[in-house]
Amino acid sequence: MASLLIPDKVVLRLVDSGHKPLHVANVLFFVHTFANRKNDFMLGPFATDAEGVVTIMKRDLLAEAAAHYDSG
C-alpha cells in the first residue's frame, strides 16, 4: 500500500443548489480509487454528521484499503 497517494484529510459538506449548507445526517459517501495496476478500490462508506459534513482521514482510507487486501 506504499504506492497509494492519499491526502491527509478530505472534508465534504452537503449544500443545496444555492450553495447553502444542508444539515442532513447519514448521507453515505464512497471513495473510488483508480489503480495503475491490479484492482480499483471502493472505500467506505463514510457518513455525514448532523451538520451534513463528513471528514475522511488518511488513516480511515488506509484501514479500508487494508481490509480490502485482507479479504482477498
PDB file of N, CA, C, O and CB in Angstrom:
ATOM      1  N   MET A   1       0.814  -1.193   0.000  1.00  0.00           N
ATOM      2  CA  MET A   1       0.000   0.000   0.000  1.00  0.00           C
ATOM      3  C   MET A   1       0.856   1.254   0.000  1.00  0.00           C
ATOM      4  O   MET A   1       0.324   2.363   0.037  1.00  0.00           O
ATOM      5  CB  MET A   1      -0.925   0.000   1.190  1.00  0.00           C
ATOM      6  N   ALA A   2       2.149   1.098  -0.040  1.00  0.00           N
ATOM      7  CA  ALA A   2       3.028   2.258  -0.036  1.00  0.00           C
ATOM      8  C   ALA A   2       2.858   3.097  -1.292  1.00  0.00           C
ATOM      9  O   ALA A   2       3.212   4.276  -1.294  1.00  0.00           O
ATOM     10  CB  ALA A   2       4.470   1.820   0.100  1.00  0.00           C
ATOM     11  N   SER A   3       2.323   2.517  -2.359  1.00  0.00           N
ATOM     12  CA  SER A   3       2.175   3.257  -3.609  1.00  0.00           C
ATOM     13  C   SER A   3       0.877   4.073  -3.670  1.00  0.00           C
ATOM     14  O   SER A   3       0.663   4.814  -4.630  1.00  0.00           O
ATOM     15  CB  SER A   3       2.225   2.296  -4.775  1.00  0.00           C
ATOM     16  N   LEU A   4       0.011   3.947  -2.658  1.00  0.00           N
ATOM     17  CA  LEU A   4      -1.229   4.720  -2.653  1.00  0.00           C
ATOM     18  C   LEU A   4      -0.935   6.186  -2.356  1.00  0.00           C
ATOM     19  O   LEU A   4      -0.211   6.507  -1.413  1.00  0.00           O
ATOM     20  CB  LEU A   4      -2.223   4.150  -1.619  1.00  0.00           C
ATOM     21  N   LEU A   5      -1.501   7.065  -3.165  1.00  0.00           N
ATOM     22  CA  LEU A   5      -1.389   8.502  -2.933  1.00  0.00           C
ATOM     23  C   LEU A   5      -2.695   8.977  -2.317  1.00  0.00           C
ATOM     24  O   LEU A   5      -3.723   9.058  -2.989  1.00  0.00           O
ATOM     25  CB  LEU A   5      -1.070   9.278  -4.259  1.00  0.00           C
ATOM     26  N   ILE A   6      -2.638   9.289  -1.030  1.00  0.00           N
ATOM     27  CA  ILE A   6      -3.848   9.616  -0.280  1.00  0.00           C
ATOM     28  C   ILE A   6      -3.632  10.924   0.470  1.00  0.00           C
ATOM     29  O   ILE A   6      -2.598  11.096   1.117  1.00  0.00           O
ATOM     30  CB  ILE A   6      -4.224   8.472   0.704  1.00  0.00           C
ATOM     31  N   PRO A   7      -4.590  11.852   0.396  1.00  0.00           N
ATOM     32  CA  PRO A   7      -4.464  13.091   1.172  1.00  0.00           C
ATOM     33  C   PRO A   7      -4.603  12.809   2.663  1.00  0.00           C
ATOM     34  O   PRO A   7      -5.175  11.792   3.054  1.00  0.00           O
ATOM     35  CB  PRO A   7      -5.521  14.120   0.728  1.00  0.00           C
ATOM     36  N   ASP A   8      -4.080  13.708   3.497  1.00  0.00           N
ATOM     37  CA  ASP A   8      -4.173  13.553   4.950  1.00  0.00           C
ATOM     38  C   ASP A   8      -5.611  13.661   5.442  1.00  0.00           C
ATOM     39  O   ASP A   8      -6.001  12.977   6.389  1.00  0.00           O
ATOM     40  CB  ASP A   8      -3.312  14.596   5.645  1.00  0.00           C
ATOM     41  N   LYS A   9      -6.401  14.525   4.796  1.00  0.00           N
ATOM     42  CA  LYS A   9      -7.789  14.719   5.229  1.00  0.00           C
ATOM     43  C   LYS A   9      -8.616  15.227   4.053  1.00  0.00           C
ATOM     44  O   LYS A   9      -8.162  16.055   3.263  1.00  0.00           O
ATOM     45  CB  LYS A   9      -7.870  15.715   6.429  1.00  0.00           C
ATOM     46  N   VAL A  10      -9.850  14.708   3.956  1.00  0.00           N
ATOM     47  CA  VAL A  10     -10.826  15.174   2.971  1.00  0.00           C
ATOM     48  C   VAL A  10     -12.084  15.549   3.740  1.00  0.00           C
ATOM     49  O   VAL A  10     -12.585  14.757   4.539  1.00  0.00           O
ATOM     50  CB  VAL A  10     -11.124  14.075   1.866  1.00  0.00           C
ATOM     51  N   VAL A  11     -12.599  16.757   3.503  1.00  0.00           N
ATOM     52  CA  VAL A  11     -13.826  17.208   4.152  1.00  0.00           C
ATOM     53  C   VAL A  11     -14.853  17.499   3.062  1.00  0.00           C
ATOM     54  O   VAL A  11     -14.592  18.265   2.134  1.00  0.00           O
ATOM     55  CB  VAL A  11     -13.570  18.475   5.049  1.00  0.00           C
ATOM     56  N   LEU A  12     -16.014  16.883   3.186  1.00  0.00           N
ATOM     57  CA  LEU A  12     -17.117  17.097   2.245  1.00  0.00           C
ATOM     58  C   LEU A  12     -18.286  17.707   3.000  1.00  0.00           C
ATOM     59  O   LEU A  12     -18.602  17.287   4.113  1.00  0.00           O
ATOM     60  CB  LEU A  12     -17.541  15.763   1.549  1.00  0.00           C
ATOM     61  N   ARG A  13     -18.928  18.700   2.392  1.00  0.00           N
ATOM     62  CA  ARG A  13     -20.091  19.353   3.011  1.00  0.00           C
ATOM     63  C   ARG A  13     -21.235  19.326   2.000  1.00  0.00           C
ATOM     64  O   ARG A  13     -21.060  19.676   0.833  1.00  0.00           O
ATOM     65  CB  ARG A  13     -19.758  20.837   3.456  1.00  0.00           C
ATOM     66  N   LEU A  14     -22.398  18.906   2.468  1.00  0.00           N
ATOM     67  CA  LEU A  14     -23.592  18.934   1.627  1.00  0.00           C
ATOM     68  C   LEU A  14     -24.099  20.357   1.502  1.00  0.00           C
ATOM     69  O   LEU A  14     -24.189  21.082   2.492  1.00  0.00           O
ATOM     70  CB  LEU A  14     -24.692  18.020   2.198  1.00  0.00           C
ATOM     71  N   VAL A  15     -24.431  20.757   0.274  1.00  0.00           N
ATOM     72  CA  VAL A  15     -25.000  22.080   0.026  1.00  0.00           C
ATOM     73  C   VAL A  15     -26.138  21.946  -0.973  1.00  0.00           C
ATOM     74  O   VAL A  15     -26.213  20.972  -1.722  1.00  0.00           O
ATOM     75  CB  VAL A  15     -23.919  23.070  -0.496  1.00  0.00           C
ATOM     76  N   ASP A  16     -27.023  22.939  -0.975  1.00  0.00           N
ATOM     77  CA  ASP A  16     -28.104  22.954  -1.958  1.00  0.00           C
ATOM     78  C   ASP A  16     -27.628  23.668  -3.220  1.00  0.00           C
ATOM     79  O   ASP A  16     -26.459  24.040  -3.317  1.00  0.00           O
ATOM     80  CB  ASP A  16     -29.372  23.644  -1.380  1.00  0.00           C
ATOM     81  N   SER A  17     -28.514  23.859  -4.176  1.00  0.00           N
ATOM     82  CA  SER A  17     -28.130  24.478  -5.448  1.00  0.00           C
ATOM     83  C   SER A  17     -27.696  25.931  -5.282  1.00  0.00           C
ATOM     84  O   SER A  17     -27.032  26.480  -6.162  1.00  0.00           O
ATOM     85  CB  SER A  17     -29.283  24.402  -6.429  1.00  0.00           C
ATOM     86  N   GLY A  18     -28.062  26.562  -4.165  1.00  0.00           N
ATOM     87  CA  GLY A  18     -27.637  27.928  -3.878  1.00  0.00           C
ATOM     88  C   GLY A  18     -26.386  27.982  -3.005  1.00  0.00           C
ATOM     89  O   GLY A  18     -26.010  29.046  -2.514  1.00  0.00           O
ATOM     90  N   HIS A  19     -25.754  26.843  -2.818  1.00  0.00           N
ATOM     91  CA  HIS A  19     -24.536  26.704  -2.011  1.00  0.00           C
ATOM     92  C   HIS A  19     -24.764  26.944  -0.520  1.00  0.00           C
ATOM     93  O   HIS A  19     -23.825  27.256   0.211  1.00  0.00           O
ATOM     94  CB  HIS A  19     -23.487  27.661  -2.511  1.00  0.00           C
ATOM     95  N   LYS A  20     -26.006  26.798  -0.071  1.00  0.00           N
ATOM     96  CA  LYS A  20     -26.310  26.896   1.357  1.00  0.00           C
ATOM     97  C   LYS A  20     -26.171  25.515   1.971  1.00  0.00           C
ATOM     98  O   LYS A  20     -26.583  24.526   1.364  1.00  0.00           O
ATOM     99  CB  LYS A  20     -27.743  27.475   1.600  1.00  0.00           C
ATOM    100  N   PRO A  21     -25.589  25.430   3.178  1.00  0.00           N
ATOM    101  CA  PRO A  21     -25.382  24.119   3.815  1.00  0.00           C
ATOM    102  C   PRO A  21     -26.690  23.363   4.037  1.00  0.00           C
ATOM    103  O   PRO A  21     -27.705  23.942   4.422  1.00  0.00           O
ATOM    104  CB  PRO A  21     -24.667  24.296   5.146  1.00  0.00           C
ATOM    105  N   LEU A  22     -26.638  22.075   3.788  1.00  0.00           N
ATOM    106  CA  LEU A  22     -27.755  21.179   4.092  1.00  0.00           C
ATOM    107  C   LEU A  22     -27.361  20.385   5.328  1.00  0.00           C
ATOM    108  O   LEU A  22     -26.336  19.703   5.326  1.00  0.00           O
ATOM    109  CB  LEU A  22     -28.097  20.226   2.874  1.00  0.00           C
ATOM    110  N   HIS A  23     -28.151  20.465   6.366  1.00  0.00           N
ATOM    111  CA  HIS A  23     -27.865  19.767   7.618  1.00  0.00           C
ATOM    112  C   HIS A  23     -28.591  18.418   7.604  1.00  0.00           C
ATOM    113  O   HIS A  23     -29.663  18.266   8.190  1.00  0.00           O
ATOM    114  CB  HIS A  23     -28.300  20.629   8.857  1.00  0.00           C
ATOM    115  N   VAL A  24     -27.989  17.456   6.929  1.00  0.00           N
ATOM    116  CA  VAL A  24     -28.581  16.134   6.775  1.00  0.00           C
ATOM    117  C   VAL A  24     -27.574  15.090   7.233  1.00  0.00           C
ATOM    118  O   VAL A  24     -26.473  15.004   6.689  1.00  0.00           O
ATOM    119  CB  VAL A  24     -29.016  15.879   5.304  1.00  0.00           C
ATOM    120  N   ALA A  25     -27.944  14.307   8.218  1.00  0.00           N
ATOM    121  CA  ALA A  25     -27.068  13.256   8.736  1.00  0.00           C
ATOM    122  C   ALA A  25     -27.225  11.963   7.936  1.00  0.00           C
ATOM    123  O   ALA A  25     -28.247  11.723   7.293  1.00  0.00           O
ATOM    124  CB  ALA A  25     -27.365  12.997  10.219  1.00  0.00           C
ATOM    125  N   ASN A  26     -26.196  11.155   7.999  1.00  0.00           N
ATOM    126  CA  ASN A  26     -26.187   9.788   7.468  1.00  0.00           C
ATOM    127  C   ASN A  26     -26.330   9.682   5.958  1.00  0.00           C
ATOM    128  O   ASN A  26     -26.887   8.709   5.450  1.00  0.00           O
ATOM    129  CB  ASN A  26     -27.275   9.016   8.098  1.00  0.00           C
ATOM    130  N   VAL A  27     -25.831  10.680   5.240  1.00  0.00           N
ATOM    131  CA  VAL A  27     -25.683  10.550   3.786  1.00  0.00           C
ATOM    132  C   VAL A  27     -24.342   9.861   3.573  1.00  0.00           C
ATOM    133  O   VAL A  27     -23.326  10.292   4.117  1.00  0.00           O
ATOM    134  CB  VAL A  27     -25.756  11.967   3.033  1.00  0.00           C
ATOM    135  N   LEU A  28     -24.337   8.800   2.787  1.00  0.00           N
ATOM    136  CA  LEU A  28     -23.143   7.982   2.630  1.00  0.00           C
ATOM    137  C   LEU A  28     -22.330   8.374   1.411  1.00  0.00           C
ATOM    138  O   LEU A  28     -22.874   8.644   0.341  1.00  0.00           O
ATOM    139  CB  LEU A  28     -23.521   6.531   2.541  1.00  0.00           C
ATOM    140  N   PHE A  29     -21.017   8.399   1.593  1.00  0.00           N
ATOM    141  CA  PHE A  29     -20.064   8.654   0.512  1.00  0.00           C
ATOM    142  C   PHE A  29     -19.095   7.489   0.421  1.00  0.00           C
ATOM    143  O   PHE A  29     -18.707   6.902   1.432  1.00  0.00           O
ATOM    144  CB  PHE A  29     -19.299   9.989   0.738  1.00  0.00           C
ATOM    145  N   PHE A  30     -18.715   7.165  -0.799  1.00  0.00           N
ATOM    146  CA  PHE A  30     -17.659   6.199  -1.051  1.00  0.00           C
ATOM    147  C   PHE A  30     -16.539   6.921  -1.785  1.00  0.00           C
ATOM    148  O   PHE A  30     -16.786   7.894  -2.498  1.00  0.00           O
ATOM    149  CB  PHE A  30     -18.183   4.973  -1.872  1.00  0.00           C
ATOM    150  N   VAL A  31     -15.337   6.458  -1.618  1.00  0.00           N
ATOM    151  CA  VAL A  31     -14.178   6.973  -2.341  1.00  0.00           C
ATOM    152  C   VAL A  31     -13.778   5.897  -3.343  1.00  0.00           C
ATOM    153  O   VAL A  31     -13.435   4.777  -2.963  1.00  0.00           O
ATOM    154  CB  VAL A  31     -12.983   7.340  -1.362  1.00  0.00           C
ATOM    155  N   HIS A  32     -13.825   6.244  -4.611  1.00  0.00           N
ATOM    156  CA  HIS A  32     -13.452   5.311  -5.669  1.00  0.00           C
ATOM    157  C   HIS A  32     -12.032   5.650  -6.110  1.00  0.00           C
ATOM    158  O   HIS A  32     -11.782   6.726  -6.655  1.00  0.00           O
ATOM    159  CB  HIS A  32     -14.456   5.377  -6.877  1.00  0.00           C
ATOM    160  N   THR A  33     -11.115   4.734  -5.872  1.00  0.00           N
ATOM    161  CA  THR A  33      -9.729   4.939  -6.280  1.00  0.00           C
ATOM    162  C   THR A  33      -9.467   4.139  -7.545  1.00  0.00           C
ATOM    163  O   THR A  33     -10.051   3.076  -7.755  1.00  0.00           O
ATOM    164  CB  THR A  33      -8.742   4.530  -5.151  1.00  0.00           C
ATOM    165  N   PHE A  34      -8.595   4.654  -8.373  1.00  0.00           N
ATOM    166  CA  PHE A  34      -8.251   4.003  -9.623  1.00  0.00           C
ATOM    167  C   PHE A  34      -6.788   3.581  -9.569  1.00  0.00           C
ATOM    168  O   PHE A  34      -5.897   4.407  -9.368  1.00  0.00           O
ATOM    169  CB  PHE A  34      -8.520   4.938 -10.832  1.00  0.00           C
ATOM    170  N   ALA A  35      -6.555   2.298  -9.751  1.00  0.00           N
ATOM    171  CA  ALA A  35      -5.210   1.749  -9.644  1.00  0.00           C
ATOM    172  C   ALA A  35      -4.516   1.739 -11.003  1.00  0.00           C
ATOM    173  O   ALA A  35      -5.153   1.569 -12.042  1.00  0.00           O
ATOM    174  CB  ALA A  35      -5.258   0.335  -9.063  1.00  0.00           C
ATOM    175  N   ASN A  36      -3.196   1.924 -10.972  1.00  0.00           N
ATOM    176  CA  ASN A  36      -2.408   1.801 -12.203  1.00  0.00           C
ATOM    177  C   ASN A  36      -2.260   0.338 -12.607  1.00  0.00           C
ATOM    178  O   ASN A  36      -2.138   0.016 -13.789  1.00  0.00           O
ATOM    179  CB  ASN A  36      -1.022   2.442 -12.022  1.00  0.00           C
ATOM    180  N   ARG A  37      -2.272  -0.540 -11.606  1.00  0.00           N
ATOM    181  CA  ARG A  37      -2.245  -1.975 -11.858  1.00  0.00           C
ATOM    182  C   ARG A  37      -3.062  -2.646 -10.774  1.00  0.00           C
ATOM    183  O   ARG A  37      -3.360  -2.037  -9.747  1.00  0.00           O
ATOM    184  CB  ARG A  37      -0.783  -2.530 -11.893  1.00  0.00           C
ATOM    185  N   LYS A  38      -3.416  -3.864 -10.992  1.00  0.00           N
ATOM    186  CA  LYS A  38      -4.300  -4.609 -10.085  1.00  0.00           C
ATOM    187  C   LYS A  38      -5.699  -3.994 -10.086  1.00  0.00           C
ATOM    188  O   LYS A  38      -6.182  -3.548 -11.127  1.00  0.00           O
ATOM    189  CB  LYS A  38      -3.721  -4.624  -8.646  1.00  0.00           C
ATOM    190  N   ASN A  39      -6.348  -3.971  -8.925  1.00  0.00           N
ATOM    191  CA  ASN A  39      -7.765  -3.593  -8.860  1.00  0.00           C
ATOM    192  C   ASN A  39      -7.977  -2.198  -8.286  1.00  0.00           C
ATOM    193  O   ASN A  39      -7.201  -1.723  -7.458  1.00  0.00           O
ATOM    194  CB  ASN A  39      -8.529  -4.599  -8.027  1.00  0.00           C
ATOM    195  N   ASP A  40      -9.050  -1.554  -8.748  1.00  0.00           N
ATOM    196  CA  ASP A  40      -9.503  -0.300  -8.152  1.00  0.00           C
ATOM    197  C   ASP A  40     -10.136  -0.607  -6.791  1.00  0.00           C
ATOM    198  O   ASP A  40     -10.450  -1.759  -6.493  1.00  0.00           O
ATOM    199  CB  ASP A  40     -10.517   0.439  -9.092  1.00  0.00           C
ATOM    200  N   PHE A  41     -10.319   0.417  -5.982  1.00  0.00           N
ATOM    201  CA  PHE A  41     -10.949   0.261  -4.679  1.00  0.00           C
ATOM    202  C   PHE A  41     -12.185   1.138  -4.579  1.00  0.00           C
ATOM    203  O   PHE A  41     -12.222   2.241  -5.123  1.00  0.00           O
ATOM    204  CB  PHE A  41      -9.964   0.600  -3.558  1.00  0.00           C
ATOM    205  N   MET A  42     -13.198   0.638  -3.879  1.00  0.00           N
ATOM    206  CA  MET A  42     -14.329   1.443  -3.421  1.00  0.00           C
ATOM    207  C   MET A  42     -14.215   1.446  -1.907  1.00  0.00           C
ATOM    208  O   MET A  42     -14.502   0.439  -1.259  1.00  0.00           O
ATOM    209  CB  MET A  42     -15.742   0.870  -3.923  1.00  0.00           C
ATOM    210  N   LEU A  43     -13.802   2.556  -1.345  1.00  0.00           N
ATOM    211  CA  LEU A  43     -13.566   2.658   0.095  1.00  0.00           C
ATOM    212  C   LEU A  43     -14.735   3.348   0.768  1.00  0.00           C
ATOM    213  O   LEU A  43     -15.246   4.347   0.262  1.00  0.00           O
ATOM    214  CB  LEU A  43     -12.262   3.416   0.385  1.00  0.00           C
ATOM    215  N   GLY A  44     -15.154   2.830   1.889  1.00  0.00           N
ATOM    216  CA  GLY A  44     -16.247   3.428   2.636  1.00  0.00           C
ATOM    217  C   GLY A  44     -17.247   2.382   3.037  1.00  0.00           C
ATOM    218  O   GLY A  44     -16.949   1.189   2.980  1.00  0.00           O
ATOM    219  N   PRO A  45     -18.415   2.794   3.437  1.00  0.00           N
ATOM    220  CA  PRO A  45     -18.988   4.131   3.343  1.00  0.00           C
ATOM    221  C   PRO A  45     -18.553   5.037   4.493  1.00  0.00           C
ATOM    222  O   PRO A  45     -18.169   4.581   5.570  1.00  0.00           O
ATOM    223  CB  PRO A  45     -20.496   4.040   3.309  1.00  0.00           C
ATOM    224  N   PHE A  46     -18.631   6.328   4.219  1.00  0.00           N
ATOM    225  CA  PHE A  46     -18.355   7.375   5.195  1.00  0.00           C
ATOM    226  C   PHE A  46     -19.615   8.234   5.276  1.00  0.00           C
ATOM    227  O   PHE A  46     -20.092   8.742   4.262  1.00  0.00           O
ATOM    228  CB  PHE A  46     -17.078   8.234   4.798  1.00  0.00           C
ATOM    229  N   ALA A  47     -20.152   8.397   6.491  1.00  0.00           N
ATOM    230  CA  ALA A  47     -21.445   9.055   6.674  1.00  0.00           C
ATOM    231  C   ALA A  47     -21.292  10.501   7.145  1.00  0.00           C
ATOM    232  O   ALA A  47     -20.388  10.828   7.914  1.00  0.00           O
ATOM    233  CB  ALA A  47     -22.288   8.276   7.672  1.00  0.00           C
ATOM    234  N   THR A  48     -22.194  11.358   6.664  1.00  0.00           N
ATOM    235  CA  THR A  48     -22.218  12.743   7.139  1.00  0.00           C
ATOM    236  C   THR A  48     -22.723  12.790   8.575  1.00  0.00           C
ATOM    237  O   THR A  48     -23.455  11.909   9.026  1.00  0.00           O
ATOM    238  CB  THR A  48     -23.105  13.623   6.226  1.00  0.00           C
ATOM    239  N   ASP A  49     -22.312  13.846   9.284  1.00  0.00           N
ATOM    240  CA  ASP A  49     -22.800  14.084  10.645  1.00  0.00           C
ATOM    241  C   ASP A  49     -24.084  14.921  10.576  1.00  0.00           C
ATOM    242  O   ASP A  49     -24.613  15.154   9.489  1.00  0.00           O
ATOM    243  CB  ASP A  49     -21.710  14.805  11.516  1.00  0.00           C
ATOM    244  N   ALA A  50     -24.578  15.365  11.716  1.00  0.00           N
ATOM    245  CA  ALA A  50     -25.827  16.143  11.774  1.00  0.00           C
ATOM    246  C   ALA A  50     -25.730  17.470  11.034  1.00  0.00           C
ATOM    247  O   ALA A  50     -26.751  18.046  10.658  1.00  0.00           O
ATOM    248  CB  ALA A  50     -26.207  16.404  13.217  1.00  0.00           C
ATOM    249  N   GLU A  51     -24.521  17.955  10.822  1.00  0.00           N
ATOM    250  CA  GLU A  51     -24.315  19.216  10.096  1.00  0.00           C
ATOM    251  C   GLU A  51     -24.191  19.005   8.587  1.00  0.00           C
ATOM    252  O   GLU A  51     -24.042  19.971   7.839  1.00  0.00           O
ATOM    253  CB  GLU A  51     -23.069  19.918  10.615  1.00  0.00           C
ATOM    254  N   GLY A  52     -24.250  17.745   8.132  1.00  0.00           N
ATOM    255  CA  GLY A  52     -24.103  17.451   6.707  1.00  0.00           C
ATOM    256  C   GLY A  52     -22.660  17.445   6.250  1.00  0.00           C
ATOM    257  O   GLY A  52     -22.371  17.691   5.078  1.00  0.00           O
ATOM    258  N   VAL A  53     -21.744  17.161   7.181  1.00  0.00           N
ATOM    259  CA  VAL A  53     -20.313  17.171   6.896  1.00  0.00           C
ATOM    260  C   VAL A  53     -19.740  15.784   7.161  1.00  0.00           C
ATOM    261  O   VAL A  53     -20.084  15.138   8.152  1.00  0.00           O
ATOM    262  CB  VAL A  53     -19.581  18.243   7.752  1.00  0.00           C
ATOM    263  N   VAL A  54     -18.875  15.338   6.278  1.00  0.00           N
ATOM    264  CA  VAL A  54     -18.118  14.112   6.511  1.00  0.00           C
ATOM    265  C   VAL A  54     -16.634  14.459   6.401  1.00  0.00           C
ATOM    266  O   VAL A  54     -16.207  15.107   5.445  1.00  0.00           O
ATOM    267  CB  VAL A  54     -18.521  12.978   5.489  1.00  0.00           C
ATOM    268  N   THR A  55     -15.866  14.027   7.374  1.00  0.00           N
ATOM    269  CA  THR A  55     -14.423  14.212   7.369  1.00  0.00           C
ATOM    270  C   THR A  55     -13.794  12.835   7.265  1.00  0.00           C
ATOM    271  O   THR A  55     -14.013  11.972   8.116  1.00  0.00           O
ATOM    272  CB  THR A  55     -13.928  14.977   8.650  1.00  0.00           C
ATOM    273  N   ILE A  56     -13.016  12.638   6.220  1.00  0.00           N
ATOM    274  CA  ILE A  56     -12.368  11.351   5.981  1.00  0.00           C
ATOM    275  C   ILE A  56     -10.871  11.548   6.165  1.00  0.00           C
ATOM    276  O   ILE A  56     -10.242  12.336   5.459  1.00  0.00           O
ATOM    277  CB  ILE A  56     -12.699  10.791   4.548  1.00  0.00           C
ATOM    278  N   MET A  57     -10.317  10.827   7.115  1.00  0.00           N
ATOM    279  CA  MET A  57      -8.900  10.938   7.418  1.00  0.00           C
ATOM    280  C   MET A  57      -8.114   9.882   6.647  1.00  0.00           C
ATOM    281  O   MET A  57      -8.648   8.836   6.276  1.00  0.00           O
ATOM    282  CB  MET A  57      -8.656  10.796   8.931  1.00  0.00           C
ATOM    283  N   LYS A  58      -6.856  10.173   6.416  1.00  0.00           N
ATOM    284  CA  LYS A  58      -5.972   9.254   5.704  1.00  0.00           C
ATOM    285  C   LYS A  58      -5.965   7.879   6.368  1.00  0.00           C
ATOM    286  O   LYS A  58      -5.999   6.856   5.684  1.00  0.00           O
ATOM    287  CB  LYS A  58      -4.548   9.819   5.645  1.00  0.00           C
ATOM    288  N   ARG A  59      -5.922   7.857   7.713  1.00  0.00           N
ATOM    289  CA  ARG A  59      -5.887   6.581   8.430  1.00  0.00           C
ATOM    290  C   ARG A  59      -7.147   5.757   8.145  1.00  0.00           C
ATOM    291  O   ARG A  59      -7.084   4.529   8.103  1.00  0.00           O
ATOM    292  CB  ARG A  59      -5.741   6.823   9.947  1.00  0.00           C
ATOM    293  N   ASP A  60      -8.304   6.432   7.949  1.00  0.00           N
ATOM    294  CA  ASP A  60      -9.547   5.725   7.631  1.00  0.00           C
ATOM    295  C   ASP A  60      -9.475   5.084   6.246  1.00  0.00           C
ATOM    296  O   ASP A  60      -9.895   3.944   6.052  1.00  0.00           O
ATOM    297  CB  ASP A  60     -10.745   6.686   7.706  1.00  0.00           C
ATOM    298  N   LEU A  61      -8.938   5.833   5.295  1.00  0.00           N
ATOM    299  CA  LEU A  61      -8.800   5.303   3.933  1.00  0.00           C
ATOM    300  C   LEU A  61      -7.818   4.140   3.896  1.00  0.00           C
ATOM    301  O   LEU A  61      -8.066   3.139   3.223  1.00  0.00           O
ATOM    302  CB  LEU A  61      -8.340   6.407   2.969  1.00  0.00           C
ATOM    303  N   LEU A  62      -6.705   4.266   4.614  1.00  0.00           N
ATOM    304  CA  LEU A  62      -5.721   3.178   4.660  1.00  0.00           C
ATOM    305  C   LEU A  62      -6.315   1.932   5.324  1.00  0.00           C
ATOM    306  O   LEU A  62      -6.057   0.811   4.886  1.00  0.00           O
ATOM    307  CB  LEU A  62      -4.452   3.630   5.417  1.00  0.00           C
ATOM    308  N   ALA A  63      -7.099   2.127   6.367  1.00  0.00           N
ATOM    309  CA  ALA A  63      -7.736   0.982   7.034  1.00  0.00           C
ATOM    310  C   ALA A  63      -8.713   0.278   6.092  1.00  0.00           C
ATOM    311  O   ALA A  63      -8.773  -0.951   6.059  1.00  0.00           O
ATOM    312  CB  ALA A  63      -8.472   1.441   8.313  1.00  0.00           C
ATOM    313  N   GLU A  64      -9.474   1.058   5.329  1.00  0.00           N
ATOM    314  CA  GLU A  64     -10.402   0.463   4.359  1.00  0.00           C
ATOM    315  C   GLU A  64      -9.633  -0.296   3.276  1.00  0.00           C
ATOM    316  O   GLU A  64     -10.025  -1.400   2.898  1.00  0.00           O
ATOM    317  CB  GLU A  64     -11.289   1.556   3.716  1.00  0.00           C
ATOM    318  N   ALA A  65      -8.539   0.291   2.776  1.00  0.00           N
ATOM    319  CA  ALA A  65      -7.734  -0.376   1.745  1.00  0.00           C
ATOM    320  C   ALA A  65      -7.128  -1.670   2.297  1.00  0.00           C
ATOM    321  O   ALA A  65      -7.106  -2.689   1.606  1.00  0.00           O
ATOM    322  CB  ALA A  65      -6.614   0.567   1.232  1.00  0.00           C
ATOM    323  N   ALA A  66      -6.642  -1.630   3.526  1.00  0.00           N
ATOM    324  CA  ALA A  66      -6.067  -2.831   4.154  1.00  0.00           C
ATOM    325  C   ALA A  66      -7.122  -3.916   4.293  1.00  0.00           C
ATOM    326  O   ALA A  66      -6.834  -5.092   4.075  1.00  0.00           O
ATOM    327  CB  ALA A  66      -5.470  -2.493   5.539  1.00  0.00           C
ATOM    328  N   ALA A  67      -8.340  -3.533   4.654  1.00  0.00           N
ATOM    329  CA  ALA A  67      -9.429  -4.516   4.780  1.00  0.00           C
ATOM    330  C   ALA A  67      -9.721  -5.162   3.433  1.00  0.00           C
ATOM    331  O   ALA A  67     -10.009  -6.357   3.375  1.00  0.00           O
ATOM    332  CB  ALA A  67     -10.708  -3.848   5.337  1.00  0.00           C
ATOM    333  N   HIS A  68      -9.654  -4.395   2.352  1.00  0.00           N
ATOM    334  CA  HIS A  68      -9.861  -4.962   1.006  1.00  0.00           C
ATOM    335  C   HIS A  68      -8.754  -5.952   0.673  1.00  0.00           C
ATOM    336  O   HIS A  68      -9.031  -7.031   0.151  1.00  0.00           O
ATOM    337  CB  HIS A  68      -9.911  -3.842  -0.063  1.00  0.00           C
ATOM    338  N   TYR A  69      -7.517  -5.604   0.964  1.00  0.00           N
ATOM    339  CA  TYR A  69      -6.393  -6.512   0.721  1.00  0.00           C
ATOM    340  C   TYR A  69      -6.550  -7.787   1.531  1.00  0.00           C
ATOM    341  O   TYR A  69      -6.345  -8.883   1.010  1.00  0.00           O
ATOM    342  CB  TYR A  69      -5.062  -5.830   1.063  1.00  0.00           C
ATOM    343  N   ASP A  70      -6.914  -7.653   2.803  1.00  0.00           N
ATOM    344  CA  ASP A  70      -7.040  -8.805   3.688  1.00  0.00           C
ATOM    345  C   ASP A  70      -8.173  -9.730   3.283  1.00  0.00           C
ATOM    346  O   ASP A  70      -8.101 -10.937   3.519  1.00  0.00           O
ATOM    347  CB  ASP A  70      -7.248  -8.345   5.101  1.00  0.00           C
ATOM    348  N   SER A  71      -9.221  -9.181   2.677  1.00  0.00           N
ATOM    349  CA  SER A  71     -10.364 -10.013   2.280  1.00  0.00           C
ATOM    350  C   SER A  71     -10.122 -10.747   0.975  1.00  0.00           C
ATOM    351  O   SER A  71     -10.930 -11.581   0.565  1.00  0.00           O
ATOM    352  CB  SER A  71     -11.607  -9.162   2.154  1.00  0.00           C
ATOM    353  N   GLY A  72      -9.009 -10.437   0.320  1.00  0.00           N
ATOM    354  CA  GLY A  72      -8.659 -11.137  -0.904  1.00  0.00           C
ATOM    355  C   GLY A  72      -9.323 -10.564  -2.099  1.00  0.00           C
ATOM    356  O   GLY A  72      -9.123 -11.053  -3.211  1.00  0.00           O
TER     357      GLY A  72
END
